[in-house]
Amino acid sequence: ICFRGRCTATPPPTRYVATAMPPADVVFIDACAAAGARRILDGMDDANELVPIPFAFRYFAQDLPVGFMANVTTNGYLNLDGMSTNLSGVFITSTTAPNGIVAVHAGNLATTAPICVATTGSAPNRKWVVEWSGAANRSGTTNTGNLVFEVIVSEGTDTIDMIFQRMDSATSRYTGLEAIPGTPGVGGCPSGTTLTTFCTPAVGVRIRYTPST
């Protein structure tokens, strides 16, 4: 089997497993303060922007090349199927587009501060960080709550970490991963509930998704 430019007898990972008590080195990274940070979608509702991934990584059974355009939304998720969308009512797992959803706190949100996108560290150990530095629950034209959360993708290991820094007046949303075809997926709720169940991660909750065969 050829994987990552070398021959191996070990099949490449095709799924993720979630751990709600990851290693202590899974810490919040202030992407907004990182050198070269990109600040997008500040003070917006149902908006999105395509941003390039800085390094290649394997997501479920699909290898995404450097420069692949990830779709980042104000609604607490990004999707890795190449589709530009700003839907607030996404479902995982579902073969209905968009797919390849990385749902951190996915639901009807608006931003009250920028989403910061940054790359930290040096190759081959970089981290790609997408931080919702200020978000709020959205109902009609009303914003409530103060939410700060992020997702971190690690180069080389392909681990995906979600960290919830501030969750004032948070409501239940989707948290988990969905493969690019729409299935399979893995839930990230600390209670171990299924993907079809919303949950409300508490402040300080850290979830690590580790590739597995």
C-alpha positions in Angstrom: 0.0 0.0 0.0 1.3 3.4 -0.9 0.5 6.1 1.6 2.1 9.4 2.3 4.8 8.7 -0.3 6.0 5.4 1.2 5.2 1.7 1.0 3.5 0.2 4.1 1.8 -3.0 5.1 -0.6 -1.0 7.3 -3.8 0.1 5.7 -4.3 3.9 5.9 -6.9 5.3 8.3 -10.5 5.4 7.0 -12.3 6.7 10.1 -12.0 8.7 13.3 -12.6 7.9 16.9 -13.5 10.6 19.4 -12.0 11.1 22.9 -13.5 13.6 25.2 -10.4 13.5 27.5 -7.5 14.1 25.1 -3.9 14.6 26.1 -3.1 17.6 28.2 -1.2 19.2 25.3 -4.5 19.8 23.6 -4.8 23.5 24.5 -6.6 26.5 23.1 -4.7 28.4 20.4 -5.5 32.1 20.0 -5.6 32.1 16.2 -6.5 35.8 16.1 -3.1 36.6 17.8 -1.1 34.3 15.5 1.3 35.7 12.9 -0.4 36.0 9.5 -3.9 35.3 10.9 -6.7 35.8 8.5 -9.8 37.5 9.9 -13.0 36.8 8.1 -16.8 37.0 8.4 -16.9 39.5 11.2 -20.4 40.6 12.4 -22.2 38.4 9.8 -25.2 36.0 9.7 -25.5 33.0 7.4 -22.2 33.8 5.6 -19.3 31.8 4.4 -15.8 32.0 2.8 -13.6 29.5 1.1 -10.1 29.3 2.6 -7.1 27.2 1.5 -5.8 24.4 3.8 -2.0 25.0 4.3 -0.9 21.3 4.2 -2.2 18.0 2.9 -4.0 15.8 5.2 -6.2 12.7 5.2 -9.8 13.1 6.2 -11.5 9.8 6.7 -10.6 7.9 3.5 -9.9 10.9 1.4 -6.6 12.7 0.9 -7.0 16.5 0.7 -4.1 18.2 -1.1 -2.3 21.4 0.1 -4.4 24.4 -1.0 -7.7 22.5 -0.9 -10.4 25.1 -0.4 -12.3 24.5 2.9 -15.6 26.2 3.3 -15.8 28.1 6.7 -19.2 29.3 7.9 -20.6 31.7 10.5 -22.8 28.8 11.6 -20.2 26.9 13.6 -18.9 24.4 11.1 -16.7 24.0 8.1 -17.1 21.6 5.2 -14.5 19.7 3.1 -16.5 18.8 0.0 -15.5 21.8 -2.0 -19.0 23.3 -1.8 -19.6 26.9 -1.0 -22.5 27.1 1.4 -23.8 29.1 4.4 -26.7 26.8 5.4 -27.6 26.9 9.1 -29.7 23.8 9.0 -27.1 21.1 8.3 -27.5 17.5 9.4 -24.8 14.8 10.0 -24.6 12.2 8.9 -26.5 12.7 5.7 -25.7 12.3 2.0 -27.5 15.6 1.4 -25.0 18.4 0.6 -23.0 19.9 2.0 -20.8 17.0 3.2 -17.5 16.5 4.8 -18.8 18.6 7.7 -16.6 19.4 10.6 -19.2 20.4 13.1 -17.7 22.2 16.1 -20.9 23.9 17.3 -23.0 23.8 14.2 -26.4 25.5 14.1 -28.0 28.9 13.6 -25.3 31.3 14.8 -24.1 34.8 13.9 -20.6 36.2 14.4 -20.0 39.1 16.8 -16.2 39.0 16.2 -14.1 37.6 13.3 -13.5 34.0 12.5 -9.7 33.8 12.7 -7.8 31.3 10.4 -4.2 30.7 11.1 -1.3 28.3 10.7 1.1 27.8 13.6 4.3 25.9 14.1 6.8 24.7 11.5 6.6 21.9 8.9 6.1 19.0 9.3 4.4 19.7 12.6 2.1 22.6 11.8 -1.4 23.2 13.1 -4.2 24.8 11.1 -6.6 26.6 13.4 -10.1 28.0 12.7 -11.4 30.0 15.7 -14.8 31.5 16.1 -13.6 34.3 18.3 -17.1 35.6 19.0 -20.3 34.0 18.1 -23.9 34.1 19.3 -27.1 32.1 19.0 -29.3 33.5 16.3 -33.1 33.7 16.4 -34.8 35.9 13.9 -32.8 39.2 14.2 -31.8 38.5 17.8 -28.3 37.4 19.0 -27.9 35.8 22.5 -24.9 34.3 24.2 -21.2 34.7 23.9 -19.4 31.8 22.3 -15.7 31.2 21.6 -14.6 27.8 20.1 -12.2 26.4 17.6 -11.0 23.4 15.6 -7.4 22.5 15.1 -6.0 20.1 12.4 -2.5 18.7 13.0 -0.1 18.1 10.2 1.3 14.6 9.9 -1.0 13.0 12.5 -4.3 14.2 10.9 -5.8 14.5 14.3 -8.7 17.0 14.7 -9.2 18.8 18.0 -12.2 20.9 19.1 -11.9 23.2 22.1 -14.7 25.2 23.7 -13.2 28.3 25.4 -16.4 30.3 26.2 -20.0 29.0 26.0 -22.1 31.6 27.8 -25.8 30.9 27.2 -24.9 28.2 24.7 -27.7 26.0 23.3 -27.5 22.5 21.9 -25.9 22.1 18.5 -24.2 19.4 16.4 -20.7 18.4 17.4 -18.9 15.8 15.3 -17.3 14.8 12.0 -18.9 13.6 8.8 -17.0 11.9 5.9 -17.1 13.6 2.5 -19.6 11.1 1.0 -21.9 11.9 3.9 -21.2 8.7 5.8 -19.7 7.5 8.0 -19.4 10.0 10.9 -18.5 10.2 14.5 -20.1 12.2 17.3 -18.2 14.4 19.7 -20.7 15.0 22.4 -19.0 14.4 25.8 -22.1 12.3 26.8 -21.3 9.9 24.0 -24.7 10.5 22.3 -25.1 9.8 18.7 -24.5 12.3 15.9 -28.3 12.9 15.5 -28.5 14.3 19.0 -27.5 17.9 19.8 -25.3 18.6 22.8 -24.0 21.6 24.7 -20.2 21.3 25.3 -19.2 23.1 28.5 -16.4 25.6 28.9 -13.1 23.9 28.8 -14.3 20.7 27.0 -11.7 19.4 24.6 -12.5 16.7 22.1 -9.8 14.9 20.0 -10.7 12.9 16.9 -7.9 10.4 16.0 -7.6 8.6 12.7 -8.2 4.8 12.9 -8.4 1.9 10.5 
